[in-house]
Amino acid sequence: MGESLKTDYLIIGSGLVGMAFADTLFTETDANIIIVDRYAKPGGHWNLAYPFVTLHQPSSFFGVSSKELSRGEIDQIGLNKGMGDLATGDEICAYFDDVMRQRFLASGRVQYFPMCEYEGDGQFTSKLTGETHSVDYEKLVDATFLTIAVPSTHTPNFSIATEAQFMPLNDMPSITEKPAGYVVIGGGKTSIDACLWLLSQGVDPDDITWIRSRDAWLLDRANTQPTDEFFHKSVGSIAAQYEAIGNASSIDDMFDRLEEGGYFLRLDKDVRPTMFHAATISKPEIEQLQRIKNIVRMGQVSAIEKDRIVLTNGEIPTTPAHIHIDCSASLERSFAHKQPRPVFDGNCITPQMIRAYQPAFSASMAAYVEVNYDSDAEKNRLCALVPPPNHDVDFIPMTLAMMMNQYNWSLDKTLRLWVRENRLDGFTKLISSADKSDMKKMGILQRIQNNAMPAINKLQQFNVELANRELANKELSNKELSNKKTSQGAKA
């Protein structure tokens, strides 16, 4: 048994969420902190990311609040040309390591235990020495709730023949000779990155088969640029979003309007998306991906055999000379399947999404609220959960929850000022500092103000429709099950 330890806050996980929470807690208090993590270095799943990974949103509002990640540059070449830099996986890991060493550990207030598994009840064990430590803590912060599954560590939910060449996209740079073709499995951001990397290496798009069980609505990266140069595009997209929602006559009409207004993008104009994972993309990236014509939409893969790939709704041929690239790890295998819990529950804090698309800001704000507000009820009111999206219509409850949170925060002057000054927020400072003599900017802000409440009302209406639809489907399913049992009983 190792030494007994004592701390104010015991944080489990040194990924983005744990680091962002710890950073704001460190700024706002003089508390002592112990951080425990299973990996050798801070950064969470970024330690396992594929070699060519980058952020898909600007670096300027990623990481921890106290330290800038962005190089402050506009990309001059490539598919992100003209927009803010996107940090690479290596840059992100080096950044978190620097925050840990130079800010946290150097202070003497933070202890860090990497390569350890948390066992519960304040106990954790070193994976290298087997030594177990016990921690006496005031508050436990479970920063593992938003864990993201990655292809390099997850087990595929389909069988793979021994003759088949199969690899996570992490291994693609190790390919040594041209295969008969590449089969990319997955419809999310990871598969997009795999396809873009192959194309960037000069692979003929006709040599790529892309299995997409679902098409997705995507977000335009040009709308996420938190700079004055992009004000009319990025802040304008918020106005366009609220107008599209508020004026929609139905849920389908809402998606049509969101696409027409430039909020949503899709890869194939002829296929209506049914998925939304909030992936961000640039229009030049879409143009590249549209070069791939061998798109397979036959449901999910159930087996990769020697000479065929079996899918839910059919099969396609393959050979042992083809390379099958796994990009199928998704939200469904990480936090989206978990039962949500209150962020604040006694002496346990579980940071979760309280603003869509921004886990770093969400964790930072949870730490600020923990320190500056008293009751769990008030803390949880300010940190109401924003449900993670999976299906297209999940955009509705997600956006509604986010807008309601934003409204509640705006009523609290102290919190409102903190949000504006938080580097991870992205847009509040840009909006609040807009030149009031600039009539175009003021016009955009007036559109936001005029359409915010109609958008909330329409989202509430659509949310009720979704609930009624779900109830009707459940009743129909129960009726069909009952009829089936009755039929089986009659035959017996």
C-alpha positions in Angstrom: 0.0 0.0 0.0 1.4 3.4 -1.0 1.2 6.6 1.0 -2.0 8.2 2.1 -2.7 11.5 0.4 -4.9 14.5 1.2 -6.3 17.1 -1.2 -9.1 19.6 -1.7 -9.9 18.3 -5.2 -9.2 14.9 -6.7 -9.5 15.1 -10.5 -9.8 11.8 -12.4 -8.5 12.4 -16.0 -6.0 14.8 -17.5 -7.6 15.1 -20.9 -9.2 18.2 -22.2 -12.0 18.3 -19.7 -9.8 17.5 -16.7 -7.2 20.1 -17.7 -9.7 22.8 -18.5 -11.5 22.3 -15.2 -8.2 22.2 -13.2 -6.9 25.3 -14.9 -9.9 27.5 -13.9 -10.0 26.0 -10.4 -6.3 26.8 -10.1 -7.0 30.4 -11.2 -10.0 31.0 -9.0 -8.8 29.4 -5.8 -5.7 28.5 -3.8 -6.9 24.9 -3.5 -4.7 21.8 -3.6 -5.3 19.4 -6.5 -4.4 15.8 -7.2 -4.8 14.7 -10.8 -4.8 10.9 -11.7 -4.7 9.6 -15.2 -4.2 6.3 -17.0 -1.9 7.7 -19.7 1.8 8.6 -19.4 1.1 12.2 -20.3 -1.8 14.6 -20.1 -4.0 15.0 -23.1 -6.4 12.1 -22.9 -7.4 10.5 -26.2 -5.0 12.8 -28.0 -2.2 10.5 -26.8 -3.8 7.8 -29.0 -4.7 10.0 -32.0 -3.7 9.2 -35.6 -0.5 10.9 -36.8 -2.2 13.3 -39.2 -5.0 14.4 -36.9 -5.7 18.1 -36.4 -8.5 20.1 -34.6 -11.5 20.7 -36.8 -12.4 23.9 -35.0 -10.0 26.9 -34.6 -7.2 26.4 -32.0 -8.0 29.9 -30.6 -10.8 28.5 -28.3 -9.4 25.1 -27.5 -7.4 23.9 -24.5 -7.3 25.7 -21.1 -8.4 29.2 -20.5 -5.1 30.6 -19.1 -2.8 29.6 -22.0 -3.3 30.2 -25.7 -2.9 27.2 -28.0 -3.3 29.0 -31.3 -0.2 30.2 -33.1 -2.3 33.3 -34.0 -1.8 32.6 -37.7 -4.1 32.4 -40.7 -3.4 29.3 -42.8 -2.0 30.3 -46.2 -2.2 27.0 -47.9 -4.2 23.8 -47.9 -7.9 23.1 -47.4 -8.1 25.4 -44.4 -6.7 28.3 -46.3 -7.8 31.8 -45.1 -8.9 30.5 -41.7 -7.4 30.3 -38.2 -4.8 27.6 -37.6 -5.8 24.1 -36.6 -3.4 22.5 -34.0 -2.0 19.1 -34.8 -2.2 16.2 -32.4 1.5 16.6 -31.5 1.0 20.3 -30.8 -2.0 19.6 -28.5 -0.1 16.9 -26.5 2.9 19.2 -26.1 0.6 22.1 -25.1 -1.1 20.0 -22.3 2.3 18.7 -21.1 3.6 22.3 -20.9 0.5 23.4 -18.9 0.9 20.5 -16.5 4.6 21.0 -15.9 5.1 24.8 -16.1 1.8 25.9 -14.6 0.4 23.2 -12.4 3.3 21.2 -11.0 5.6 24.2 -10.8 3.2 25.8 -8.3 3.5 23.1 -5.7 -0.3 23.0 -5.4 -0.9 20.2 -7.9 0.2 16.6 -7.7 0.0 14.5 -10.8 -0.1 10.7 -11.0 0.1 9.4 -14.6 0.0 5.7 -15.6 -2.5 5.0 -12.8 -6.0 3.4 -12.8 -8.6 4.9 -10.5 -10.3 2.2 -8.5 -13.0 4.3 -6.8 -13.4 5.4 -3.2 -10.3 7.6 -3.4 -8.0 4.8 -4.4 -5.8 4.5 -7.5 -3.1 2.0 -8.5 0.0 2.5 -10.6 0.0 0.3 -13.7 3.8 0.2 -13.6 4.6 -0.6 -9.9 1.3 -2.0 -8.6 1.4 0.5 -5.8 -2.0 1.6 -4.5 -2.6 5.1 -3.1 -5.5 6.3 -1.0 -6.7 9.9 -1.2 -8.6 11.8 1.4 -10.4 14.5 -0.6 -13.0 17.2 -0.2 -14.4 17.0 -3.7 -14.1 14.4 -6.5 -14.1 15.6 -10.1 -14.9 12.8 -12.6 -13.4 14.2 -15.8 -13.8 10.9 -17.7 -17.5 11.2 -18.5 -16.9 12.8 -21.9 -14.4 10.1 -22.9 -14.1 9.7 -26.7 -13.6 6.3 -28.3 -10.9 6.1 -30.9 -10.4 3.4 -33.6 -6.9 2.4 -32.3 -8.3 1.1 -29.0 -11.9 0.0 -29.6 -13.0 -3.5 -30.6 -15.0 -3.4 -33.9 -18.6 -4.7 -33.5 -18.2 -6.9 -36.6 -16.2 -10.0 -37.4 -13.0 -9.9 -39.5 -11.6 -12.8 -41.5 -8.0 -13.7 -40.8 -7.2 -13.2 -44.5 -8.5 -9.6 -44.5 -6.1 -6.7 -44.2 -7.7 -4.5 -41.5 -6.3 -1.5 -39.6 -7.3 1.6 -37.7 -6.5 4.8 -39.5 -3.5 5.3 -37.1 -1.6 2.7 -39.1 -2.2 4.1 -42.6 1.2 5.9 -42.7 2.9 2.6 -42.3 1.5 1.1 -45.5 4.4 0.1 -47.7 2.9 -0.9 -51.0 -0.2 -0.1 -53.1 -3.2 -2.4 -52.2 -5.9 -3.4 -54.6 -8.0 -0.6 -53.0 -8.9 1.2 -49.8 -12.2 0.5 -48.0 -12.9 3.2 -45.4 -15.5 2.2 -42.8 -17.4 4.9 -41.0 -19.4 8.1 -41.7 -18.1 10.5 -39.1 -15.2 13.0 -38.8 -12.6 10.2 -38.4 -13.6 8.7 -41.8 -13.5 12.2 -43.3 -10.0 12.6 -42.1 -9.0 9.2 -43.4 -10.3 10.0 -46.9 -8.8 13.4 -47.0 -5.4 12.0 -46.0 -5.5 9.4 -48.7 -6.5 12.0 -51.3 -3.7 14.3 -50.1 -1.2 11.5 -50.7 -2.2 11.3 -54.3 -4.5 8.2 -54.0 -6.8 7.9 -57.0 -10.4 8.6 -55.6 -11.6 5.6 -57.7 -9.4 3.4 -55.5 -11.3 4.4 -52.4 -14.6 2.7 -51.3 -16.3 4.6 -48.5 -18.9 2.7 -46.4 -21.2 5.3 -44.9 -24.1 3.8 -43.0 -25.5 7.3 -42.5 -24.8 10.7 -44.0 -24.3 13.6 -41.7 -25.2 17.3 -41.4 -21.9 19.1 -41.1 -20.9 22.6 -39.8 -19.1 25.1 -42.0 -15.7 26.0 -40.4 -15.9 29.5 -41.8 -18.7 30.1 -39.4 -16.5 29.3 -36.4 -13.8 31.9 -36.9 -13.8 34.2 -33.8 -12.1 37.2 -35.4 -13.3 40.6 -36.5 -12.5 39.8 -40.2 -15.0 36.9 -40.0 -17.6 38.8 -38.0 -20.2 39.0 -40.8 -19.7 35.3 -41.6 -19.5 33.8 -38.1 -21.8 36.1 -36.1 -24.0 36.4 -39.2 -24.4 32.6 -39.1 -25.9 32.8 -35.6 -28.4 35.3 -36.9 -29.2 33.1 -40.0 -29.5 30.1 -37.7 -32.1 31.8 -35.4 -34.0 33.1 -38.5 -34.1 29.6 -40.0 -35.4 28.0 -36.9 -37.9 30.7 -36.0 -39.4 30.8 -39.5 -39.6 27.1 -40.0 -42.9 25.5 -40.6 -41.8 22.0 -39.8 -38.7 20.1 -38.7 -37.8 19.2 -42.3 -38.3 22.8 -43.3 -36.0 23.9 -40.5 -33.1 21.7 -41.8 -33.8 23.0 -45.3 -33.6 26.6 -44.1 -30.5 25.9 -42.0 -28.8 24.5 -45.1 -30.0 27.3 -47.4 -28.7 29.9 -44.8 -25.3 28.4 -44.8 -25.4 26.9 -41.2 -25.4 23.3 -42.4 -23.4 21.6 -45.1 -23.6 18.0 -46.5 -21.4 15.9 -48.7 -24.1 14.7 -51.1 -26.9 17.0 -52.3 -29.0 14.0 -53.3 -28.9 12.3 -49.9 -30.7 13.8 -46.9 -28.6 13.4 -43.8 -29.9 11.5 -40.8 -26.9 11.9 -38.5 -25.5 14.9 -36.7 -22.3 14.6 -34.7 -21.4 18.3 -34.9 -18.4 17.7 -37.1 -16.9 20.9 -38.7 -15.6 21.0 -42.2 -14.4 23.5 -44.8 -16.0 23.8 -48.3 -12.7 22.9 -50.0 -12.6 19.7 -48.0 -16.1 18.9 -49.2 -15.0 19.4 -52.8 -12.2 17.0 -52.2 -14.4 14.4 -50.6 -16.9 14.6 -53.5 -14.2 13.2 -55.8 -14.9 9.8 -54.2 -17.7 8.2 -56.1 -17.7 4.7 -54.6 -20.0 5.4 -51.7 -21.7 2.4 -50.1 -25.0 3.0 -48.2 -26.1 -0.5 -47.2 -26.2 0.0 -43.4 -23.5 -1.0 -41.0 -20.8 -3.6 -41.5 -21.5 -7.0 -39.9 -18.6 -9.0 -41.3 -15.5 -8.6 -43.4 -14.9 -11.9 -45.0 -12.2 -13.1 -47.4 -14.1 -12.1 -50.6 -17.0 -10.0 -49.4 -18.1 -7.4 -46.9 -21.5 -8.2 -45.4 -23.7 -5.2 -44.4 -27.1 -4.8 -42.8 -28.8 -4.4 -46.2 -26.5 -6.2 -48.6 -22.9 -7.1 -49.4 -20.1 -5.8 -51.6 -17.0 -7.7 -53.0 -13.6 -7.4 -51.5 -10.2 -9.2 -51.6 -7.3 -10.0 -49.3 -5.4 -7.4 -51.4 -7.7 -4.6 -50.2 -6.9 -2.6 -47.1 -9.9 -2.1 -44.8 -9.6 1.1 -42.6 -11.5 1.2 -39.4 -13.0 4.6 -38.6 -16.1 3.2 -36.9 -15.5 4.3 -33.3 -18.0 7.0 -32.5 -20.0 8.8 -29.9 -22.2 5.8 -29.5 -19.2 3.9 -28.0 -18.1 6.7 -25.8 -20.2 9.2 -23.7 -23.4 9.4 -25.8 -24.7 6.0 -24.4 -24.1 7.0 -20.8 -26.9 8.0 -18.5 -26.5 11.8 -17.9 -26.1 12.9 -14.3 -26.1 16.2 -12.5 -22.8 18.1 -12.9 -22.9 18.8 -9.1 -23.9 16.1 -6.7 -22.7 16.6 -3.2 -18.9 16.0 -3.1 -18.9 14.7 -6.7 -18.5 16.9 -9.8 -19.0 15.4 -13.2 -18.2 18.0 -16.0 -20.4 17.5 -19.0 -21.5 19.6 -22.0 -23.2 22.8 -21.0 -22.5 24.5 -24.3 -22.7 22.5 -27.6 -19.5 22.0 -29.5 -17.3 23.3 -26.7 -16.2 20.7 -24.0 -13.3 22.9 -23.0 -15.5 25.9 -22.2 -18.1 23.7 -20.5 -15.4 22.3 -18.1 -13.9 25.7 -17.4 -17.3 27.2 -16.6 -18.2 24.2 -14.4 -15.1 25.0 -12.3 -16.0 28.7 -12.1 -19.5 27.9 -11.0 -18.2 25.4 -8.4 -16.1 28.1 -6.8 -18.4 31.0 -7.0 -21.9 29.7 -6.2 -23.2 27.9 -3.1 -26.0 25.4 -3.6 -25.9 22.4 -5.9 -29.4 23.5 -7.1 -28.1 26.9 -8.3 -24.9 25.4 -9.7 -26.9 22.8 -11.7 -29.3 25.5 -12.9 -26.4 27.4 -14.4 -24.8 24.2 -15.7 -27.9 22.6 -17.2 -26.9 19.7 -19.5 -26.8 20.0 -23.2 -27.5 16.5 -24.6 -24.9 15.2 -27.2 -26.3 14.8 -30.7 -26.4 11.6 -32.7 -29.4 11.6 -35.0 -30.2 14.7 -37.1 -33.2 15.7 -34.9 -31.0 15.7 -31.8 -30.0 19.1 -33.1 -33.3 20.4 -31.6 -33.0 19.5 -27.9 -29.2 20.3 -28.1 -29.8 23.8 -29.5 -32.7 24.5 -27.2 -30.7 23.6 -24.1 -27.8 25.6 -25.2 -29.9 28.7 -25.9 -31.6 28.4 -22.6 -28.3 28.2 -20.8 -27.0 31.2 -22.7 -30.1 33.2 -21.6 -29.7 32.3 -18.0 -26.0 33.3 -18.0 -26.9 36.6 -19.6 -29.1 37.5 -16.5 -26.1 37.1 -14.1 -23.9 40.2 -14.6 -20.8 38.7 -12.9 -21.1 35.4 -14.8 -21.7 37.3 -18.0 -18.5 39.3 -17.6 -16.5 36.1 -16.8 -17.8 34.4 -20.0 -16.9 37.4 -22.1 -13.3 37.4 -20.8 -12.8 33.6 -21.0 -10.6 32.7 -24.0 -12.5 29.5 -24.5 -15.8 31.2 -25.1 -15.0 32.3 -28.6 -17.6 34.9 -29.6 -19.0 36.8 -26.6 -16.1 39.3 -26.5 -16.2 39.7 -30.3 -19.9 40.5 -30.2 -19.8 42.8 -27.1 -16.9 44.8 -28.6 -18.5 45.4 -32.0 -18.2 48.9 -33.2 -21.6 50.5 -32.6 -21.1 52.8 -35.6 -20.8 49.9 -37.9 -24.3 49.6 -39.2 -23.7 46.2 -40.9 -22.6 44.6 -37.6 -25.3 46.3 -35.6 -27.8 44.9 -38.2 -26.5 41.4 -37.6 -26.8 41.8 -33.8 -30.3 43.2 -34.2 -31.3 40.1 -36.2 -30.0 37.9 -33.4 -32.0 39.8 -30.8 -35.2 39.8 -32.9 -35.0 36.1 -33.7 -33.7 34.5 -30.5 -37.0 34.2 -28.7 -39.0 33.0 -31.8 -36.2 30.4 -32.3 -36.6 29.2 -28.7 -40.4 29.0 -29.1 -40.1 27.0 -32.3 -37.5 24.6 -30.8 -39.8 24.0 -27.8 -42.6 23.2 -30.3 -40.4 20.8 -32.3 -39.2 19.2 -29.0 -42.8 18.4 -28.1 -43.3 16.9 -31.6 -40.3 14.7 -31.1 -41.5 13.5 -27.7 -44.9 12.7 -29.1 -43.3 10.9 -32.1 -41.2 8.8 -29.8 -44.2 8.0 -27.6 -46.2 6.9 -30.7 -43.3 4.8 -32.0 -43.0 3.1 -28.6 -46.7 2.4 -28.4 -46.7 0.9 -31.9 -43.7 -1.2 -31.1 -45.4 -2.5 -27.9 -48.6 -3.3 -29.9 -46.6 -5.2 -32.6 -44.8 -7.2 -29.9 -48.1 -8.0 -28.2 -49.7 -9.1 -31.5 -46.7 -11.3 -32.2 -46.9 -13.0 -28.8 -50.7 -13.5 -29.3 -50.0 -15.0 -32.7 -47.3 -17.3 -31.3 -49.6 -18.4 -28.5 -52.4 -19.3 -31.0 -50.0 -21.4 -33.1 -48.8 -23.2 -30.0 
